[in-house]
């Protein structure tokens, strides 16, 4: 799967359509309000009772940002009042105190991620209080292989913040860049210099962070091939361990901030594909390996090694080597994946805070997975992580006849076969190089919620697959 994908513009146009990103299956729009705290407790109890208890992964959502980026579709609150970060952290710790006793204490936390929003909205003292509170309630791993990561906005990282992160045990960072071109930055309200970004990368390396990720976006207003090439080469010169190159999803009806973007300034479809082509060519020529979806990594990165070993996983934090964990989401809108269930916290900050203040787990909705969900989820996970489906492995694990069980899905897959995006041979359904950019489209053929009687009466707003 890590070989270079082939960009065929005609095939991409033909198969480009809105679809889930498959950080979970079923995807979040399928979660139901009938799943609440009682159901979550039952799932945790079943997970604790397993003979081989899974380790834990913690995600803490920090919703605050100092200023709005117009392209953003995240759940965030714009403010410059640092006291709000301290109040939020105090409530997050109270939510953690409600959650932690549900889990056996010998279950080690091997992955911790702070996302947002802008996690470095929290000052050093507040962040230290958060990590100290986590360490008192959960068994945080101190093993070299743990992943303790945080997303940083290079525009608002004060002096001394990076060494403080290192002292707190963080060893991975993800930096937002998107594009260095001044016209693009003005169009999306994110003015960020090359110098402050590269200086932050250097500081993270100097303080022993073992992995640095940089996020870019193609398809932004006023982007040009020449400008995006300069951004790519500037970032590549810093040799981050990983890069995510996301396609901008313009959904102004869903995300109010995007209404500030001039639709006429967005690249036309052909120009958008050219930006994607540039990213693939520049990164591949510089030695980065294609992981899948929007992600690239250097050959010695843990993600590449996991993929080559067939152990790569995917969850709400993206591609990971630690997805064989129960994922606990903390904070407004955070999602948990515990045993065969998903649950999501209340999205609205006031509603989440009110639930925590009342001593209630702030769960909004969720889903207990059916046997069919588990089968289809395993198939889609194989496809998204390895670029192929091992038919015999699915049959053996779930005791099904693959061809009979997925007869309708295989019919929906036929146009992808005809166009050479997938091949079926040697007991595998495998994406070809042209199909690797269309994994979401291929996965949609196996999605039981997008096809058949369980299809939602109102389709959710989804980004296009390219």
C-alpha positions as CSV (number, residue, x, y, z in Angstrom):
1,X,0.0,0.0,0.0
2,X,2.9,2.4,0.5
3,X,3.9,2.4,-3.1
4,X,3.2,5.6,-5.1
5,X,-0.4,6.1,-6.1
6,X,-1.3,6.9,-9.7
7,X,-3.4,9.9,-10.3
8,X,-5.8,9.4,-13.2
9,X,-7.9,12.6,-13.5
10,X,-10.7,11.0,-15.5
11,X,-11.1,8.1,-13.1
12,X,-11.0,10.4,-10.1
13,X,-13.7,12.6,-11.5
14,X,-15.8,9.6,-12.4
15,X,-15.7,8.1,-8.9
16,X,-15.4,11.3,-6.8
17,X,-18.5,11.7,-4.6
18,X,-19.3,12.6,-1.0
19,X,-18.5,9.8,1.5
20,X,-17.4,9.1,5.1
21,X,-13.7,9.3,6.1
22,X,-14.0,5.9,7.9
23,X,-12.2,6.9,11.1
24,X,-14.9,4.6,12.4
25,X,-17.5,2.2,11.1
26,X,-20.3,2.9,11.5
27,X,-19.5,6.6,11.0
28,X,-20.6,9.2,13.6
29,X,-23.9,10.2,11.8
30,X,-25.2,6.7,12.6
31,X,-24.8,7.1,16.4
32,X,-28.2,7.1,18.2
33,X,-29.4,9.2,21.2
34,X,-30.6,6.0,22.9
35,X,-27.1,5.0,23.8
36,X,-26.1,6.7,27.1
37,X,-24.2,6.3,30.3
38,X,-25.8,3.0,31.4
39,X,-24.9,1.4,28.0
40,X,-21.3,2.8,28.3
41,X,-20.8,1.3,31.7
42,X,-22.0,-2.1,30.5
43,X,-19.5,-2.0,27.6
44,X,-16.6,-1.0,29.9
45,X,-17.5,-3.9,32.2
46,X,-17.4,-6.4,29.3
47,X,-14.1,-5.0,28.2
48,X,-12.6,-5.3,31.8
49,X,-13.8,-8.9,31.8
50,X,-11.9,-10.0,28.8
51,X,-9.0,-12.4,29.6
52,X,-6.6,-10.2,27.5
53,X,-7.6,-6.7,28.5
54,X,-6.8,-4.1,25.9
55,X,-4.6,-1.2,26.8
56,X,-6.1,2.3,26.9
57,X,-5.9,5.3,24.6
58,X,-7.0,8.7,25.8
59,X,-8.1,11.6,23.7
60,X,-8.8,15.0,25.3
61,X,-10.5,17.6,23.1
62,X,-9.5,21.2,23.8
63,X,-12.0,23.3,21.8
64,X,-10.6,26.8,22.1
65,X,-8.8,28.8,19.4
66,X,-7.4,32.4,19.6
67,X,-8.8,33.3,16.1
68,X,-11.0,31.6,13.4
69,X,-9.4,29.8,10.4
70,X,-12.1,30.1,7.8
71,X,-11.6,26.6,6.4
72,X,-12.0,24.9,9.7
73,X,-14.7,22.2,10.3
74,X,-13.7,21.4,13.9
75,X,-15.7,21.8,17.0
76,X,-14.1,25.0,18.4
77,X,-14.8,28.1,20.4
78,X,-13.0,31.4,19.5
79,X,-11.8,33.4,22.5
80,X,-8.7,35.0,24.0
81,X,-9.8,34.5,27.6
82,X,-7.2,32.1,29.1
83,X,-9.4,31.7,32.1
84,X,-11.8,29.7,29.9
85,X,-9.1,27.1,29.3
86,X,-8.5,26.7,33.1
87,X,-12.2,26.3,33.8
88,X,-12.6,23.8,31.0
89,X,-9.6,21.8,32.2
90,X,-11.1,21.7,35.7
91,X,-14.3,20.2,34.3
92,X,-12.4,17.8,32.0
93,X,-10.6,16.5,35.1
94,X,-14.0,16.0,36.8
95,X,-15.2,14.1,33.7
96,X,-12.0,11.9,34.0
97,X,-12.8,11.3,37.6
98,X,-16.2,9.9,36.5
99,X,-14.7,7.7,33.8
100,X,-11.5,6.4,35.4
101,X,-13.1,4.2,38.2
102,X,-15.0,2.3,35.5
103,X,-11.7,0.8,34.1
104,X,-9.5,-1.6,35.9
105,X,-6.4,0.3,37.1
106,X,-4.0,-2.2,35.6
107,X,-5.0,-1.1,32.1
108,X,-2.1,1.0,30.9
109,X,-2.6,4.2,28.9
110,X,-0.2,3.7,26.0
111,X,-1.6,6.5,23.8
112,X,-2.6,10.1,24.8
113,X,-3.6,12.8,22.4
114,X,-4.6,16.4,22.9
115,X,-6.5,17.7,19.9
116,X,-8.8,20.7,19.1
117,X,-9.2,23.5,18.6
118,X,-5.8,24.6,19.7
119,X,-4.5,22.5,22.6
120,X,-1.7,25.0,23.2
121,X,-4.4,27.5,24.2
122,X,-3.8,26.0,27.6
123,X,-1.0,27.7,29.5
124,X,1.9,25.7,30.9
125,X,0.4,25.6,34.4
126,X,-3.0,24.5,33.2
127,X,-1.6,21.9,30.9
128,X,0.6,20.5,33.8
129,X,-2.6,20.3,36.0
130,X,-4.3,18.3,33.2
131,X,-1.5,15.8,32.9
132,X,-1.0,15.5,36.6
133,X,-4.7,14.8,37.0
134,X,-4.6,12.2,34.3
135,X,-1.6,10.5,36.0
136,X,-3.5,10.3,39.3
137,X,-6.5,8.7,37.8
138,X,-5.1,6.5,35.0
139,X,-2.0,4.3,34.7
140,X,0.0,6.4,32.2
141,X,2.7,4.4,30.4
142,X,6.3,5.5,30.7
143,X,7.5,2.9,28.1
144,X,9.6,4.2,25.2
145,X,7.0,3.0,22.7
146,X,4.2,5.1,24.2
147,X,2.6,7.8,22.0
148,X,1.9,11.0,23.9
149,X,1.0,13.6,21.3
150,X,-0.4,17.1,21.0
151,X,-1.5,19.4,18.2
152,X,0.2,22.8,18.1
153,X,-0.6,26.0,16.3
154,X,2.9,27.5,15.6
155,X,1.5,31.0,15.8
156,X,0.7,30.8,19.5
157,X,3.4,28.6,21.1
158,X,5.1,30.8,23.8
159,X,8.8,30.5,24.7
160,X,9.4,27.6,27.1
161,X,6.3,25.7,26.0
162,X,8.1,23.0,24.1
163,X,10.5,22.0,26.9
164,X,7.5,22.0,29.2
165,X,5.8,19.5,26.9
166,X,8.9,17.3,26.9
167,X,9.0,17.4,30.8
168,X,5.3,16.3,30.8
169,X,6.1,13.3,28.7
170,X,4.9,14.3,25.3
171,X,7.0,12.7,22.5
172,X,5.0,13.5,19.3
173,X,3.6,16.8,17.9
174,X,1.4,17.7,15.0
175,X,1.7,21.2,13.5
176,X,-0.9,23.0,11.4
177,X,0.5,24.8,8.4
178,X,-2.0,24.4,5.5
179,X,-0.2,26.7,3.1
180,X,2.6,29.3,3.4
181,X,1.4,31.4,0.4
182,X,0.5,34.9,1.7
183,X,-2.6,35.2,-0.6
184,X,-3.9,31.9,0.6
185,X,-3.3,32.8,4.2
186,X,-5.2,36.0,3.9
187,X,-8.1,34.3,2.2
188,X,-8.4,31.8,5.1
189,X,-7.5,34.2,7.9
190,X,-4.4,32.3,9.0
191,X,-1.3,34.4,8.8
192,X,1.7,32.1,9.8
193,X,5.3,32.7,8.9
194,X,7.8,30.1,7.7
195,X,10.2,31.1,10.3
196,X,8.0,30.5,13.3
197,X,7.0,27.2,11.9
198,X,10.5,25.9,11.2
199,X,11.8,27.2,14.5
200,X,9.1,25.2,16.3
201,X,10.1,22.1,14.4
202,X,13.7,22.6,15.4
203,X,12.7,23.2,19.0
204,X,10.7,20.0,19.1
205,X,13.7,18.0,17.7
206,X,16.1,19.7,20.2
207,X,13.9,18.5,23.1
208,X,13.8,14.9,22.0
209,X,10.4,14.6,20.3
210,X,10.6,11.4,18.3
211,X,8.0,12.3,15.7
212,X,6.8,15.5,14.1
213,X,3.7,15.7,11.8
214,X,2.8,18.6,9.5
215,X,-0.7,19.2,8.2
216,X,-1.3,20.8,4.7
217,X,-4.5,21.4,2.8
218,X,-5.0,21.5,-1.0
219,X,-8.1,23.1,-2.6
220,X,-8.0,26.3,-0.5
221,X,-9.0,29.6,-2.0
222,X,-6.3,31.4,-4.1
223,X,-4.1,28.3,-4.2
224,X,-1.9,27.9,-7.3
225,X,0.5,25.1,-8.3
226,X,3.5,27.4,-8.0
227,X,2.6,28.6,-4.5
228,X,1.7,25.1,-3.3
229,X,4.9,23.7,-4.7
230,X,6.9,26.4,-2.7
231,X,5.0,25.3,0.5
232,X,5.7,21.7,-0.2
233,X,9.4,22.2,-0.7
234,X,9.7,24.4,2.3
235,X,8.0,21.8,4.5
236,X,10.0,18.9,3.0
237,X,13.2,20.8,3.7
238,X,12.4,20.5,7.4
239,X,12.0,16.7,7.0
240,X,9.0,16.1,9.3
241,X,8.5,12.4,10.0
242,X,4.9,12.5,8.7
243,X,2.7,14.7,6.6
244,X,-1.0,14.9,6.2
245,X,-2.2,16.5,2.9
246,X,-6.0,17.0,3.3
247,X,-8.4,18.0,0.6
248,X,-10.4,21.0,1.6
249,X,-14.1,20.2,2.1
250,X,-16.2,23.3,1.4
251,X,-19.4,22.8,3.4
252,X,-20.5,26.4,4.3
253,X,-24.1,25.2,5.2
254,X,-22.5,23.0,7.9
255,X,-19.6,25.2,9.1
256,X,-20.3,28.9,9.5
257,X,-16.7,30.0,9.3
258,X,-16.5,28.7,5.7
259,X,-19.1,31.3,4.7
260,X,-16.3,33.9,4.8
261,X,-14.5,32.0,1.9
262,X,-15.1,33.4,-1.6
263,X,-16.4,30.4,-3.5
264,X,-15.1,32.0,-6.7
265,X,-11.6,31.9,-5.4
266,X,-11.6,28.1,-4.8
267,X,-9.6,26.1,-7.4
268,X,-11.7,24.5,-10.1
269,X,-11.8,20.7,-10.1
270,X,-8.9,20.3,-12.6
271,X,-6.7,22.7,-10.7
272,X,-7.6,21.0,-7.4
273,X,-6.4,17.7,-8.9
274,X,-3.2,19.3,-10.1
275,X,-2.5,20.4,-6.5
276,X,-3.0,16.8,-5.3
277,X,-0.7,15.6,-8.1
278,X,2.0,18.1,-7.0
279,X,1.8,16.8,-3.4
280,X,2.2,13.2,-4.5
281,X,5.1,13.9,-6.8
282,X,7.0,16.2,-4.5
283,X,6.7,13.9,-1.5
284,X,7.4,10.7,-3.3
285,X,10.5,12.2,-5.0
286,X,11.7,13.3,-1.5
287,X,11.5,9.7,-0.1
288,X,8.1,9.8,1.7
289,X,6.0,6.7,1.5
290,X,2.2,6.9,0.9
291,X,0.3,5.4,3.8
292,X,-3.2,5.9,2.5
293,X,-5.9,8.5,2.4
294,X,-4.1,11.8,2.9
295,X,-1.0,10.5,4.8
296,X,2.7,10.2,4.0
297,X,5.6,9.2,6.2
298,X,9.4,8.6,6.0
299,X,10.4,5.0,5.5
300,X,11.6,4.4,9.0
301,X,8.4,5.8,10.6
302,X,6.3,3.6,12.9
303,X,3.3,4.0,10.6
304,X,5.2,2.6,7.6
305,X,6.6,-0.3,9.7
306,X,3.2,-1.1,11.0
307,X,1.7,-1.1,7.5
308,X,4.4,-3.4,6.2
309,X,3.7,-5.8,9.1
310,X,0.0,-5.7,8.5
311,X,-0.6,-4.0,11.9
312,X,-1.6,-0.5,10.9
313,X,-4.9,0.7,12.4
314,X,-7.2,3.6,12.0
315,X,-9.3,5.5,14.6
316,X,-10.7,9.0,15.3
317,X,-7.1,10.3,15.6
318,X,-6.2,9.0,12.1
319,X,-3.7,6.2,11.3
320,X,-2.1,4.7,14.4
321,X,0.0,1.8,15.6
322,X,-2.1,1.8,18.9
323,X,-5.7,1.3,17.7
324,X,-5.9,-2.1,19.5
325,X,-6.9,-0.1,22.5
326,X,-10.1,1.0,24.2
327,X,-10.3,4.7,23.2
328,X,-11.6,7.1,25.9
329,X,-12.7,10.5,24.6
330,X,-12.8,13.4,27.1
331,X,-14.2,16.8,26.6
332,X,-17.0,18.4,24.5
333,X,-17.7,16.4,21.3
334,X,-15.1,13.7,22.1
335,X,-15.8,10.2,20.8
336,X,-15.0,6.9,22.7
337,X,-14.6,3.4,21.2
338,X,-14.9,0.9,24.0
339,X,-15.4,-2.8,23.3
340,X,-17.9,-3.1,20.5
341,X,-19.4,0.3,21.0
342,X,-19.0,4.0,20.1
343,X,-20.2,6.9,22.2
344,X,-19.9,10.7,21.7
345,X,-20.0,13.5,24.3
346,X,-22.3,16.4,24.0
347,X,-21.0,18.8,21.4
348,X,-22.2,22.1,22.8
349,X,-19.8,23.4,25.4
350,X,-22.6,24.6,27.8
351,X,-24.5,21.3,27.6
352,X,-21.3,19.3,28.2
353,X,-20.3,21.5,31.2
354,X,-23.8,21.3,32.7
355,X,-23.7,17.5,32.6
356,X,-20.2,17.4,34.2
357,X,-21.3,19.9,36.9
358,X,-24.3,17.6,37.7
359,X,-21.9,14.6,38.1
360,X,-23.2,12.9,34.9
361,X,-21.2,11.3,32.1
362,X,-21.8,13.9,29.3
363,X,-22.8,11.3,26.7
364,X,-24.9,12.6,23.8
365,X,-25.3,9.6,21.6
366,X,-23.6,6.3,20.6
367,X,-24.0,2.8,19.1
368,X,-23.7,-0.8,20.3
369,X,-22.2,-2.6,17.3
370,X,-24.2,-5.4,15.7
371,X,-22.4,-8.5,14.4
372,X,-22.9,-7.1,10.9
373,X,-21.3,-3.8,12.0
374,X,-18.2,-5.7,13.2
375,X,-17.8,-7.7,10.0
376,X,-18.2,-4.7,7.7
377,X,-16.0,-2.6,10.0
378,X,-13.2,-5.2,9.8
379,X,-13.4,-5.2,6.0
380,X,-13.4,-1.4,5.7
381,X,-10.5,-1.2,8.2
382,X,-8.4,-3.6,6.2
383,X,-9.1,-1.7,3.1
384,X,-8.3,1.8,4.6
385,X,-5.1,0.6,6.4
386,X,-3.6,-2.0,4.0
387,X,-5.3,-1.1,0.7
388,X,-6.7,-4.7,0.4
389,X,-9.1,-7.1,1.9
390,X,-7.9,-10.6,3.0
391,X,-10.9,-12.7,2.1
392,X,-9.9,-15.9,4.0
393,X,-9.0,-13.9,7.1
394,X,-12.5,-12.3,7.2
395,X,-14.2,-15.7,6.6
396,X,-12.2,-17.4,9.3
397,X,-12.6,-14.6,11.9
398,X,-16.4,-14.1,11.4
399,X,-17.4,-17.6,10.1
400,X,-19.0,-16.3,6.9
401,X,-18.8,-17.1,3.2
402,X,-17.4,-13.9,1.9
403,X,-18.9,-14.0,-1.6
404,X,-22.4,-14.9,-0.3
405,X,-22.3,-12.4,2.6
406,X,-21.1,-9.5,0.4
407,X,-22.9,-10.4,-2.8
408,X,-24.6,-6.9,-3.0
409,X,-21.3,-5.2,-2.1
410,X,-19.4,-7.0,-4.8
411,X,-22.0,-5.9,-7.3
412,X,-21.5,-2.3,-6.2
413,X,-17.8,-2.9,-6.6
414,X,-18.1,-3.8,-10.3
415,X,-17.6,-0.3,-11.7
416,X,-14.3,-0.1,-9.7
417,X,-13.2,-3.4,-11.2
418,X,-14.2,-2.3,-14.7
419,X,-12.2,0.9,-14.3
420,X,-9.1,-1.0,-12.9
421,X,-9.3,0.6,-9.5
422,X,-9.4,-2.8,-7.7
423,X,-8.4,-6.3,-8.6
424,X,-9.6,-9.6,-7.2
425,X,-6.9,-12.3,-7.2
426,X,-5.0,-14.6,-4.8
427,X,-7.7,-14.4,-2.3
428,X,-7.6,-10.6,-2.0
429,X,-9.5,-7.6,-3.1
430,X,-6.8,-5.1,-3.6
431,X,-6.7,-1.4,-4.6
432,X,-4.5,-0.8,-7.6
433,X,-2.2,2.3,-7.8
434,X,-5.0,4.3,-9.5
435,X,-7.4,3.1,-6.8
436,X,-5.4,4.1,-3.8
437,X,-6.6,7.6,-4.0
438,X,-10.2,6.3,-4.0
439,X,-10.1,4.1,-0.9
440,X,-13.2,5.8,0.5
441,X,-15.2,5.2,-2.7
442,X,-14.2,1.5,-2.6
443,X,-15.0,1.2,1.1
444,X,-18.5,2.7,0.5
445,X,-19.4,-0.4,-1.5
446,X,-19.2,-2.4,1.8
447,X,-21.0,0.2,3.9
448,X,-24.3,-1.2,5.1
449,X,-25.7,2.2,6.1
450,X,-25.1,3.9,2.8
451,X,-26.7,1.0,0.9
452,X,-29.9,-0.9,1.5
453,X,-32.7,-0.7,4.1
454,X,-30.6,0.9,6.9
455,X,-29.8,4.0,4.8
456,X,-30.6,7.1,6.7
457,X,-33.7,9.0,5.5
458,X,-31.6,12.2,5.4
459,X,-28.0,11.7,4.1
460,X,-25.5,13.6,6.3
461,X,-23.2,16.3,4.8
462,X,-20.0,14.5,3.8
463,X,-16.8,15.7,2.1
464,X,-16.0,14.4,-1.3
465,X,-13.5,11.5,-1.5
466,X,-10.9,13.4,-3.5
